[in-house]
Structures are given as C-alpha cells and as structure tokens.
C-alpha cells in the first residue's frame, strides 16, 4: 500500500482551485491535470509500507498547533524552461514546516527514510509528459506548458485565499487508469 501524509483543503479553497484549473487547462490540454477531488498539501510521502498501525500510532503522538495556510502564486518544477509540473504556491508561517518536520521525524524510527530535500509546500495542478520519466536538458522548454506559461505571464498571480488547518491525514494512494485515487485512512487533530 502506497502511503502519504497531507493536509486536506477547505471546500472554498478547493472550489477556487477547481475554477482556476477549469480556466487554465485549455492552455495546456496535453498535460495531465489533477482532479479537484484529489487536491491536497503533502507533508510527507511515505511510499509502499506494510506498517500501517505503527505509522498511525507514530502520527497520533504528534502534538502540533493549528496552521494557517495561504494559496497564492504559481510556478513550475523543476524550472520554467524545463517544466514538468505546474503548481500553486503555499505560504505559511513556521508552523507548517515544523509540522512537516515532526511527521518526518516521527516516522524515522519505523525505518521510513528522512527527507533529504527542504520542505517546499505547494499544490500540484498538472504534470507534463506521458507519465513516464523522460530526461530533458535543463534549458529545453516543455512544449506542453508553453501556452500556459504565456497565459500566466499575462495575468496577476493567483490568490486563492487562506484556510486554517485543524487536522492532517494519512492517505493511501492507488493508481487507476483515470489517475491516482486517494483514500483517507486516519485523521490527526492539530491543537
């Protein structure tokens, strides 16, 4: 079972992002756009694991305050010139990064590798390519996103609002022909 830990989005934020996807998807019709129902803010990707109960127990021991999160700005990973992922930015104070770090550290004793990259909060909206990894030179433009990049340059940066997260979740991810399907397995309150 493939697992990850994430914040869910408030319905109002999800609705605004869904409208943005609707407005922008025509500028990158060959990209694989995320279903609005699948939107989430990943805190930790665990991957395949059979330690479900141990993970639940470790996550349940985390004590963290509620987190205010704003959704604004947009960009591409790894770079605009070699775009493979289109994302919406996430802004929050140190409580969000601290929560992600707490999740990461709580899982290390279970043999789940600690993150090697800095936490970069974002909401993935679309992925380029066929779904198979392809090597691209750093300066090669991804044609799938070129019209979208031009559209974004011509509009103000998206500002999709702010929410207060009162909980985080352990999710299971299953791949399906229509895309990944996420199921909430456990809820953990923030205090």
N, CA and C atoms as a LAMMPS dump frame, in Angstrom:
ITEM: TIMESTEP
0
ITEM: NUMBER OF ATOMS
573
ITEM: BOX BOUNDS ff ff ff
-5.0000000000000000e+02 5.0000000000000000e+02
-5.0000000000000000e+02 5.0000000000000000e+02
-5.0000000000000000e+02 5.0000000000000000e+02
ITEM: ATOMS id mol type element x y z
1 1 1 N 0.842 -1.167 0
2 1 2 C 0 0 0
3 1 3 C 0.9 1.246 0
4 2 1 N 0.658 2.166 -0.952
5 2 2 C 1.431 3.411 -1.01
6 2 3 C 0.755 4.445 -0.112
7 3 1 N 1.552 5.054 0.77
8 3 2 C 1.007 5.962 1.779
9 3 3 C 1.648 7.34 1.687
10 4 1 N 0.895 8.346 2.119
11 4 2 C 1.445 9.683 2.294
12 4 3 C 0.649 10.414 3.362
13 5 1 N 1.223 11.495 3.873
14 5 2 C 0.604 12.309 4.912
15 5 3 C 0.367 13.694 4.32
16 6 1 N -0.84 14.24 4.539
17 6 2 C -1.167 15.515 3.898
18 6 3 C -2.238 16.274 4.661
19 7 1 N -2.324 17.561 4.351
20 7 2 C -3.445 18.39 4.774
21 7 3 C -4.499 18.319 3.678
22 8 1 N -5.756 18.253 4.064
23 8 2 C -6.848 18.358 3.106
24 8 3 C -7.135 19.85 2.915
25 9 1 N -7.842 20.192 1.85
26 9 2 C -8.168 21.585 1.57
27 9 3 C -9.609 21.883 1.966
28 10 1 N -9.836 23.087 2.492
29 10 2 C -11.199 23.523 2.766
30 10 3 C -11.99 23.544 1.463
31 11 1 N -13.286 23.3 1.519
32 11 2 C -14.096 23.293 0.296
33 11 3 C -14.012 24.597 -0.506
34 12 1 N -13.925 25.742 0.173
35 12 2 C -13.844 27.02 -0.535
36 12 3 C -12.539 27.132 -1.329
37 13 1 N -11.439 26.729 -0.723
38 13 2 C -10.14 26.761 -1.405
39 13 3 C -10.153 25.768 -2.565
40 14 1 N -10.66 24.566 -2.323
41 14 2 C -10.737 23.545 -3.372
42 14 3 C -11.566 24.064 -4.558
43 15 1 N -12.671 24.73 -4.255
44 15 2 C -13.521 25.276 -5.314
45 15 3 C -12.808 26.34 -6.135
46 16 1 N -12.06 27.214 -5.471
47 16 2 C -11.323 28.257 -6.198
48 16 3 C -10.224 27.649 -7.074
49 17 1 N -9.543 26.636 -6.556
50 17 2 C -8.51 25.978 -7.358
51 17 3 C -9.146 25.226 -8.527
52 18 1 N -10.301 24.594 -8.297
53 18 2 C -11.005 23.907 -9.387
54 18 3 C -11.368 24.886 -10.496
55 19 1 N -11.805 26.076 -10.121
56 19 2 C -12.142 27.106 -11.122
57 19 3 C -10.889 27.532 -11.88
58 20 1 N -9.772 27.681 -11.182
59 20 2 C -8.508 28.035 -11.833
60 20 3 C -8.098 26.938 -12.827
61 21 1 N -8.224 25.678 -12.426
62 21 2 C -7.911 24.568 -13.322
63 21 3 C -8.794 24.64 -14.563
64 22 1 N -10.072 24.88 -14.351
65 22 2 C -11.013 24.992 -15.472
66 22 3 C -10.599 26.117 -16.418
67 23 1 N -10.201 27.254 -15.855
68 23 2 C -9.815 28.416 -16.663
69 23 3 C -8.495 28.207 -17.405
70 24 1 N -7.566 27.437 -16.818
71 24 2 C -6.227 27.324 -17.392
72 24 3 C -5.961 26.038 -18.171
73 25 1 N -6.746 25.008 -17.949
74 25 2 C -6.428 23.71 -18.557
75 25 3 C -6.407 23.755 -20.085
76 26 1 N -7.163 24.63 -20.693
77 26 2 C -7.148 24.753 -22.15
78 26 3 C -5.835 25.28 -22.696
79 27 1 N -5.019 25.897 -21.834
80 27 2 C -3.715 26.4 -22.253
81 27 3 C -2.632 25.317 -22.202
82 28 1 N -2.976 24.163 -21.651
83 28 2 C -2.058 23.012 -21.624
84 28 3 C -2.9 21.738 -21.721
85 29 1 N -3.6 21.558 -22.844
86 29 2 C -4.55 20.436 -22.944
87 29 3 C -3.904 19.058 -22.918
88 30 1 N -2.619 18.953 -23.236
89 30 2 C -1.962 17.644 -23.221
90 30 3 C -1.378 17.285 -21.859
91 31 1 N -1.375 18.244 -20.944
92 31 2 C -0.881 17.963 -19.585
93 31 3 C -1.905 17.087 -18.866
94 32 1 N -1.45 16.397 -17.855
95 32 2 C -2.334 15.583 -17.018
96 32 3 C -2.736 16.428 -15.818
97 33 1 N -3.96 16.953 -15.834
98 33 2 C -4.461 17.832 -14.79
99 33 3 C -5.001 17.007 -13.632
100 34 1 N -4.749 17.482 -12.422
101 34 2 C -5.203 16.805 -11.215
102 34 3 C -6.703 17.062 -11.039
103 35 1 N -7.413 16.026 -10.669
104 35 2 C -8.832 16.173 -10.357
105 35 3 C -8.971 17.027 -9.098
106 36 1 N -9.897 17.996 -9.092
107 36 2 C -10.064 18.806 -7.875
108 36 3 C -10.322 17.975 -6.616
109 37 1 N -10.976 16.833 -6.759
110 37 2 C -11.236 15.974 -5.595
111 37 3 C -9.95 15.408 -5.005
112 38 1 N -8.875 15.361 -5.791
113 38 2 C -7.61 14.783 -5.342
114 38 3 C -6.63 15.809 -4.786
115 39 1 N -6.98 17.077 -4.787
116 39 2 C -6.058 18.118 -4.33
117 39 3 C -5.763 17.966 -2.838
118 40 1 N -4.503 18.129 -2.478
119 40 2 C -4.069 18.04 -1.083
120 40 3 C -2.705 18.72 -0.966
121 41 1 N -2.279 18.967 0.252
122 41 2 C -0.967 19.547 0.527
123 41 3 C -0.124 18.478 1.223
124 42 1 N 0.797 17.878 0.479
125 42 2 C 1.604 16.779 1.007
126 42 3 C 2.583 17.276 2.071
127 43 1 N 2.592 16.582 3.2
128 43 2 C 3.563 16.835 4.257
129 43 3 C 4.706 15.829 4.192
130 44 1 N 4.387 14.585 3.764
131 44 2 C 5.392 13.529 3.711
132 44 3 C 4.892 12.409 2.807
133 45 1 N 5.694 12.046 1.809
134 45 2 C 5.409 10.871 1.002
135 45 3 C 6.125 9.7 1.651
136 46 1 N 5.381 8.684 2.009
137 46 2 C 5.954 7.516 2.671
138 46 3 C 6.328 6.454 1.652
139 47 1 N 5.459 6.206 0.701
140 47 2 C 5.678 5.154 -0.277
141 47 3 C 5.059 3.851 0.191
142 48 1 N 5.5 2.747 -0.382
143 48 2 C 4.953 1.434 -0.043
144 48 3 C 5.36 1.055 1.378
145 49 1 N 4.377 0.656 2.164
146 49 2 C 4.664 0.246 3.54
147 49 3 C 3.571 -0.693 4.031
148 50 1 N 3.966 -1.671 4.847
149 50 2 C 3.003 -2.576 5.476
150 50 3 C 2.914 -2.298 6.979
151 51 1 N 3.414 -1.131 7.404
152 51 2 C 3.453 -0.778 8.828
153 51 3 C 2.333 0.202 9.186
154 52 1 N 1.14 -0.052 8.676
155 52 2 C 0.034 0.89 8.837
156 52 3 C -0.248 1.239 10.296
157 53 1 N -0.37 0.25 11.151
158 53 2 C -0.705 0.533 12.554
159 53 3 C 0.416 1.293 13.264
160 54 1 N 1.671 0.931 12.985
161 54 2 C 2.791 1.647 13.591
162 54 3 C 2.831 3.102 13.126
163 55 1 N 2.533 3.322 11.844
164 55 2 C 2.51 4.683 11.301
165 55 3 C 1.399 5.486 11.959
166 56 1 N 0.215 4.898 12.081
167 56 2 C -0.904 5.589 12.756
168 56 3 C -0.518 5.992 14.18
169 57 1 N 0.092 5.076 14.888
170 57 2 C 0.471 5.349 16.28
171 57 3 C 1.504 6.482 16.335
172 58 1 N 2.506 6.445 15.462
173 58 2 C 3.544 7.481 15.452
174 58 3 C 2.953 8.853 15.103
175 59 1 N 2.073 8.881 14.117
176 59 2 C 1.461 10.163 13.726
177 59 3 C 0.517 10.666 14.815
178 60 1 N -0.146 9.767 15.497
179 60 2 C -1.055 10.152 16.577
180 60 3 C -0.353 10.783 17.76
181 61 1 N 0.923 10.54 17.906
182 61 2 C 1.686 11.112 19.023
183 61 3 C 2.169 12.535 18.735
184 62 1 N 1.998 13.004 17.509
185 62 2 C 2.464 14.36 17.157
186 62 3 C 1.562 15.397 17.796
187 63 1 N 2.187 16.36 18.446
188 63 2 C 1.454 17.481 19.028
189 63 3 C 1.892 18.739 18.283
190 64 1 N 0.95 19.34 17.578
191 64 2 C 1.272 20.499 16.756
192 64 3 C 0.09 21.456 16.76
193 65 1 N 0.354 22.756 16.721
194 65 2 C -0.751 23.72 16.701
195 65 3 C -1.419 23.779 15.321
196 66 1 N -2.622 24.373 15.3
197 66 2 C -3.292 24.594 14.023
198 66 3 C -2.398 25.465 13.14
199 67 1 N -2.629 25.38 11.828
200 67 2 C -1.767 26.06 10.87
201 67 3 C -2.621 26.871 9.904
202 68 1 N -2.271 28.13 9.732
203 68 2 C -2.93 28.964 8.732
204 68 3 C -2.114 28.895 7.447
205 69 1 N -2.804 28.609 6.342
206 69 2 C -2.14 28.384 5.06
207 69 3 C -2.807 29.249 3.998
208 70 1 N -1.991 29.967 3.224
209 70 2 C -2.485 30.781 2.105
210 70 3 C -2.027 30.155 0.796
211 71 1 N -2.875 30.264 -0.209
212 71 2 C -2.605 29.678 -1.52
213 71 3 C -2.507 30.799 -2.535
214 72 1 N -1.264 31.089 -2.964
215 72 2 C -1.075 32.175 -3.928
216 72 3 C 0.197 31.958 -4.722
217 73 1 N 0.182 32.532 -5.91
218 73 2 C 1.318 32.382 -6.794
219 73 3 C 1.251 31.053 -7.531
220 74 1 N 2.068 30.927 -8.538
221 74 2 C 2.111 29.7 -9.337
222 74 3 C 3.506 29.549 -9.914
223 75 1 N 3.842 28.343 -10.317
224 75 2 C 5.15 28.117 -10.902
225 75 3 C 5.263 26.725 -11.465
226 76 1 N 6.495 26.369 -11.828
227 76 2 C 6.77 25.099 -12.48
228 76 3 C 7.985 24.448 -11.842
229 77 1 N 7.931 23.12 -11.727
230 77 2 C 9.082 22.334 -11.306
231 77 3 C 9.597 21.581 -12.506
232 78 1 N 10.889 21.342 -12.668
233 78 2 C 11.957 21.864 -11.827
234 78 3 C 12.262 23.331 -12.11
235 79 1 N 12.046 23.794 -13.359
236 79 2 C 12.218 25.2 -13.715
237 79 3 C 11.174 25.546 -14.77
238 80 1 N 10.999 26.83 -15.022
239 80 2 C 10.067 27.262 -16.059
240 80 3 C 10.503 26.752 -17.423
241 81 1 N 11.794 26.762 -17.698
242 81 2 C 12.292 26.33 -19.008
243 81 3 C 12.188 24.825 -19.213
244 82 1 N 12.217 24.053 -18.152
245 82 2 C 12.134 22.592 -18.258
246 82 3 C 10.939 22.095 -17.445
247 83 1 N 9.802 22.765 -17.623
248 83 2 C 8.626 22.496 -16.796
249 83 3 C 8.093 21.081 -16.971
250 84 1 N 7.91 20.408 -15.84
251 84 2 C 7.267 19.091 -15.832
252 84 3 C 6.056 19.078 -14.907
253 85 1 N 5.999 20.022 -13.96
254 85 2 C 4.901 20.112 -13.007
255 85 3 C 4.479 21.571 -12.877
256 86 1 N 3.164 21.81 -12.921
257 86 2 C 2.603 23.145 -12.685
258 86 3 C 1.984 23.125 -11.294
259 87 1 N 2.292 24.137 -10.48
260 87 2 C 1.845 24.15 -9.091
261 87 3 C 1.334 25.524 -8.664
262 88 1 N 0.559 25.505 -7.591
263 88 2 C 0.115 26.714 -6.893
264 88 3 C 0.949 26.81 -5.62
265 89 1 N 1.38 28.023 -5.323
266 89 2 C 2.216 28.23 -4.153
267 89 3 C 1.442 28.179 -2.848
268 90 1 N 2.152 27.853 -1.789
269 90 2 C 1.6 27.782 -0.442
270 90 3 C 2.468 28.646 0.453
271 91 1 N 1.808 29.525 1.201
272 91 2 C 2.517 30.376 2.162
273 91 3 C 1.98 30.093 3.555
274 92 1 N 2.883 29.974 4.5
275 92 2 C 2.506 29.731 5.893
276 92 3 C 3.673 30.124 6.776
277 93 1 N 3.39 30.316 8.048
278 93 2 C 4.492 30.606 8.961
279 93 3 C 5.22 29.302 9.292
280 94 1 N 6.114 29.363 10.245
281 94 2 C 6.981 28.212 10.543
282 94 3 C 6.212 26.999 11.053
283 95 1 N 4.963 27.165 11.482
284 95 2 C 4.205 26.019 11.997
285 95 3 C 4.008 24.929 10.941
286 96 1 N 3.854 25.305 9.658
287 96 2 C 3.67 24.301 8.611
288 96 3 C 4.949 23.484 8.419
289 97 1 N 6.079 24.159 8.302
290 97 2 C 7.359 23.446 8.146
291 97 3 C 7.659 22.601 9.374
292 98 1 N 7.317 23.109 10.556
293 98 2 C 7.54 22.36 11.786
294 98 3 C 6.67 21.104 11.814
295 99 1 N 5.421 21.217 11.355
296 99 2 C 4.546 20.048 11.278
297 99 3 C 5.128 19.005 10.323
298 100 1 N 5.569 19.441 9.15
299 100 2 C 6.165 18.507 8.18
300 100 3 C 7.401 17.834 8.776
301 101 1 N 8.208 18.596 9.497
302 101 2 C 9.404 18.041 10.131
303 101 3 C 9.018 17.039 11.228
304 102 1 N 7.981 17.358 11.995
305 102 2 C 7.525 16.445 13.053
306 102 3 C 7.042 15.126 12.469
307 103 1 N 6.31 15.203 11.349
308 103 2 C 5.847 13.992 10.672
309 103 3 C 7.053 13.178 10.214
310 104 1 N 7.995 13.859 9.577
311 104 2 C 9.194 13.194 9.072
312 104 3 C 9.941 12.479 10.204
313 105 1 N 10.179 13.192 11.292
314 105 2 C 10.941 12.637 12.411
315 105 3 C 10.195 11.515 13.131
316 106 1 N 8.866 11.603 13.191
317 106 2 C 8.087 10.561 13.868
318 106 3 C 8.163 9.222 13.14
319 107 1 N 8.42 9.269 11.836
320 107 2 C 8.417 8.043 11.04
321 107 3 C 9.797 7.398 10.89
322 108 1 N 10.855 8.133 11.208
323 108 2 C 12.217 7.592 11.082
324 108 3 C 12.408 6.316 11.904
325 109 1 N 11.94 6.245 13.164
326 109 2 C 12.136 5.006 13.934
327 109 3 C 11.46 3.775 13.304
328 110 1 N 10.542 3.996 12.364
329 110 2 C 9.863 2.889 11.689
330 110 3 C 10.606 2.455 10.429
331 111 1 N 11.782 3.046 10.197
332 111 2 C 12.565 2.694 9.022
333 111 3 C 12.165 3.466 7.774
334 112 1 N 11.371 4.523 7.951
335 112 2 C 10.956 5.365 6.821
336 112 3 C 11.981 6.477 6.697
337 113 1 N 12.604 6.548 5.543
338 113 2 C 13.721 7.469 5.336
339 113 3 C 13.325 8.925 5.584
340 114 1 N 14.237 9.634 6.214
341 114 2 C 14.068 11.073 6.451
342 114 3 C 14.234 11.814 5.125
343 115 1 N 13.481 12.884 4.959
344 115 2 C 13.562 13.688 3.736
345 115 3 C 14.97 14.255 3.579
346 116 1 N 15.453 14.282 2.347
347 116 2 C 16.777 14.842 2.072
348 116 3 C 16.681 16.239 1.475
349 117 1 N 15.49 16.62 1.003
350 117 2 C 15.288 17.953 0.417
351 117 3 C 14.499 18.808 1.399
352 118 1 N 14.67 20.101 1.286
353 118 2 C 13.909 21.032 2.118
354 118 3 C 12.424 20.923 1.768
355 119 1 N 11.57 21.097 2.754
356 119 2 C 10.125 21.081 2.558
357 119 3 C 9.734 22.276 1.687
358 120 1 N 9.069 22.003 0.556
359 120 2 C 8.632 23.038 -0.38
360 120 3 C 7.126 22.885 -0.568
361 121 1 N 6.328 23.526 0.28
362 121 2 C 4.884 23.32 0.193
363 121 3 C 4.303 23.9 -1.105
364 122 1 N 3.439 23.108 -1.736
365 122 2 C 2.791 23.51 -2.985
366 122 3 C 1.619 22.57 -3.233
367 123 1 N 0.765 22.962 -4.167
368 123 2 C -0.334 22.112 -4.605
369 123 3 C -0.097 21.821 -6.077
370 124 1 N 0.134 20.569 -6.428
371 124 2 C 0.345 20.189 -7.825
372 124 3 C -0.986 20.254 -8.561
373 125 1 N -0.999 20.991 -9.694
374 125 2 C -2.209 21.095 -10.507
375 125 3 C -2.122 20.285 -11.79
376 126 1 N -0.923 20.168 -12.372
377 126 2 C -0.792 19.438 -13.636
378 126 3 C 0.619 18.899 -13.78
379 127 1 N 0.711 17.798 -14.521
380 127 2 C 2.006 17.188 -14.828
381 127 3 C 2.132 17.073 -16.339
382 128 1 N 3.325 17.333 -16.833
383 128 2 C 3.586 17.192 -18.255
384 128 3 C 4.065 15.799 -18.568
385 129 1 N 4.123 15.49 -19.819
386 129 2 C 4.631 14.198 -20.248
387 129 3 C 3.574 13.13 -20.211
388 130 1 N 3.981 11.948 -20.549
389 130 2 C 3.068 10.812 -20.659
390 130 3 C 2.897 10.081 -19.339
391 131 1 N 3.637 10.495 -18.326
392 131 2 C 3.612 9.785 -17.055
393 131 3 C 4.865 8.956 -16.861
394 132 1 N 5.596 8.711 -17.953
395 132 2 C 6.876 8.004 -17.861
396 132 3 C 7.977 9.044 -17.753
397 133 1 N 8.964 8.746 -16.958
398 133 2 C 10.071 9.696 -16.796
399 133 3 C 10.843 9.813 -18.094
400 134 1 N 11.115 11.063 -18.46
401 134 2 C 11.944 11.325 -19.627
402 134 3 C 13 12.33 -19.235
403 135 1 N 14.18 12.147 -19.773
404 135 2 C 15.255 13.101 -19.495
405 135 3 C 15.104 14.287 -20.423
406 136 1 N 15.237 15.468 -19.864
407 136 2 C 15.195 16.699 -20.635
408 136 3 C 16.376 17.546 -20.214
409 137 1 N 16.952 18.254 -21.153
410 137 2 C 18.027 19.148 -20.765
411 137 3 C 17.427 20.304 -19.983
412 138 1 N 18.2 20.9 -19.114
413 138 2 C 17.699 21.95 -18.232
414 138 3 C 17.171 23.155 -18.988
415 139 1 N 17.672 23.414 -20.199
416 139 2 C 17.212 24.586 -20.936
417 139 3 C 16.193 24.25 -22.018
418 140 1 N 15.741 22.997 -22.094
419 140 2 C 14.743 22.627 -23.09
420 140 3 C 13.352 22.955 -22.563
421 141 1 N 12.613 23.735 -23.329
422 141 2 C 11.272 24.121 -22.907
423 141 3 C 10.309 22.963 -23.074
424 142 1 N 9.41 22.792 -22.135
425 142 2 C 8.387 21.772 -22.233
426 142 3 C 7.234 22.368 -23.019
427 143 1 N 7.061 21.911 -24.253
428 143 2 C 6.039 22.465 -25.144
429 143 3 C 4.642 22.338 -24.563
430 144 1 N 4.403 21.334 -23.732
431 144 2 C 3.071 21.171 -23.158
432 144 3 C 2.661 22.351 -22.295
433 145 1 N 3.615 23.022 -21.698
434 145 2 C 3.301 24.126 -20.797
435 145 3 C 3.588 25.502 -21.385
436 146 1 N 4.043 25.604 -22.628
437 146 2 C 4.459 26.904 -23.167
438 146 3 C 3.299 27.898 -23.25
439 147 1 N 2.127 27.491 -23.718
440 147 2 C 0.978 28.408 -23.77
441 147 3 C 0.516 28.793 -22.366
442 148 1 N 0.553 27.846 -21.451
443 148 2 C 0.175 28.128 -20.071
444 148 3 C 1.133 29.147 -19.462
445 149 1 N 2.428 29.001 -19.733
446 149 2 C 3.405 29.961 -19.217
447 149 3 C 3.107 31.367 -19.725
448 150 1 N 2.769 31.484 -21.006
449 150 2 C 2.422 32.796 -21.584
450 150 3 C 1.167 33.356 -20.933
451 151 1 N 0.16 32.515 -20.707
452 151 2 C -1.082 32.966 -20.07
453 151 3 C -0.796 33.459 -18.655
454 152 1 N -0.007 32.724 -17.901
455 152 2 C 0.313 33.137 -16.534
456 152 3 C 1.077 34.454 -16.51
457 153 1 N 1.96 34.658 -17.479
458 153 2 C 2.712 35.92 -17.552
459 153 3 C 1.797 37.11 -17.809
460 154 1 N 0.645 36.869 -18.443
461 154 2 C -0.272 37.943 -18.813
462 154 3 C -1.34 38.224 -17.76
463 155 1 N -1.327 37.498 -16.674
464 155 2 C -2.352 37.692 -15.641
465 155 3 C -1.698 37.918 -14.282
466 156 1 N -2.445 38.515 -13.345
467 156 2 C -1.877 38.663 -11.998
468 156 3 C -1.677 37.294 -11.357
469 157 1 N -0.715 37.176 -10.448
470 157 2 C -0.502 35.885 -9.781
471 157 3 C -1.789 35.436 -9.077
472 158 1 N -2.128 34.156 -9.158
473 158 2 C -3.334 33.67 -8.488
474 158 3 C -3.258 33.893 -6.973
475 159 1 N -4.373 34.328 -6.404
476 159 2 C -4.513 34.45 -4.958
477 159 3 C -5.82 33.754 -4.607
478 160 1 N -5.708 32.547 -4.057
479 160 2 C -6.865 31.674 -3.896
480 160 3 C -7.393 31.613 -2.471
481 161 1 N -6.842 32.431 -1.593
482 161 2 C -7.379 32.519 -0.247
483 161 3 C -6.538 31.828 0.807
484 162 1 N -7.07 31.859 2.025
485 162 2 C -6.384 31.338 3.204
486 162 3 C -7.327 30.417 3.961
487 163 1 N -6.787 29.373 4.526
488 163 2 C -7.569 28.469 5.37
489 163 3 C -6.787 28.162 6.643
490 164 1 N -7.495 27.681 7.64
491 164 2 C -6.854 27.218 8.866
492 164 3 C -7.002 25.711 8.922
493 165 1 N -5.87 25.013 8.969
494 165 2 C -5.876 23.551 9.054
495 165 3 C -5.977 23.144 10.515
496 166 1 N -6.988 22.345 10.824
497 166 2 C -7.206 21.847 12.175
498 166 3 C -6.849 20.371 12.308
499 167 1 N -6.437 19.757 11.175
500 167 2 C -6.145 18.327 11.177
501 167 3 C -5.269 17.981 9.985
502 168 1 N -4.624 16.819 10.065
503 168 2 C -3.906 16.272 8.923
504 168 3 C -4.273 14.803 8.819
505 169 1 N -3.936 14.176 7.684
506 169 2 C -4.43 12.839 7.391
507 169 3 C -3.336 11.917 6.882
508 170 1 N -3.518 10.63 7.141
509 170 2 C -2.752 9.578 6.491
510 170 3 C -3.61 9.08 5.341
511 171 1 N -3.034 9.076 4.147
512 171 2 C -3.746 8.665 2.945
513 171 3 C -3.112 7.414 2.351
514 172 1 N -3.94 6.632 1.65
515 172 2 C -3.465 5.562 0.777
516 172 3 C -3.657 6.039 -0.648
517 173 1 N -2.734 5.67 -1.512
518 173 2 C -2.794 6.046 -2.925
519 173 3 C -2.812 4.778 -3.768
520 174 1 N -3.791 4.698 -4.66
521 174 2 C -3.858 3.58 -5.601
522 174 3 C -3.907 4.154 -7.005
523 175 1 N -3.118 3.598 -7.895
524 175 2 C -3.15 4.059 -9.272
525 175 3 C -4.304 3.386 -10.007
526 176 1 N -4.932 4.168 -10.865
527 176 2 C -6.047 3.696 -11.677
528 176 3 C -5.872 4.283 -13.07
529 177 1 N -6.531 3.729 -14.069
530 177 2 C -6.395 4.263 -15.426
531 177 3 C -6.746 5.751 -15.529
532 178 1 N -7.658 6.209 -14.689
533 178 2 C -8.062 7.616 -14.726
534 178 3 C -7.166 8.51 -13.879
535 179 1 N -6.18 7.941 -13.209
536 179 2 C -5.286 8.703 -12.334
537 179 3 C -5.293 8.106 -10.932
538 180 1 N -4.507 8.692 -10.058
539 180 2 C -4.404 8.178 -8.689
540 180 3 C -5.705 8.412 -7.926
541 181 1 N -6.042 7.456 -7.068
542 181 2 C -7.208 7.56 -6.207
543 181 3 C -6.688 7.576 -4.772
544 182 1 N -7.075 8.606 -3.995
545 182 2 C -6.596 8.772 -2.634
546 182 3 C -7.718 8.458 -1.646
547 183 1 N -7.36 7.714 -0.6
548 183 2 C -8.318 7.349 0.439
549 183 3 C -7.743 7.759 1.792
550 184 1 N -8.542 8.483 2.58
551 184 2 C -8.122 8.844 3.933
552 184 3 C -8.211 7.62 4.827
553 185 1 N -7.099 7.289 5.496
554 185 2 C -7.054 6.14 6.39
555 185 3 C -7.148 6.539 7.861
556 186 1 N -6.636 7.725 8.2
557 186 2 C -6.64 8.166 9.594
558 186 3 C -6.562 9.69 9.647
559 187 1 N -7.198 10.253 10.668
560 187 2 C -7.228 11.707 10.898
561 187 3 C -6.481 11.999 12.193
562 188 1 N -5.714 13.104 12.195
563 188 2 C -4.949 13.517 13.373
564 188 3 C -5.212 14.999 13.621
565 189 1 N -5.675 15.339 14.794
566 189 2 C -6.011 16.719 15.109
567 189 3 C -4.787 17.568 15.409
568 190 1 N -4.899 18.836 15.047
569 190 2 C -3.909 19.829 15.435
570 190 3 C -4.507 20.617 16.586
571 191 1 N -3.665 21.021 17.523
572 191 2 C -4.171 21.632 18.757
573 191 3 C -3.829 23.095 18.823
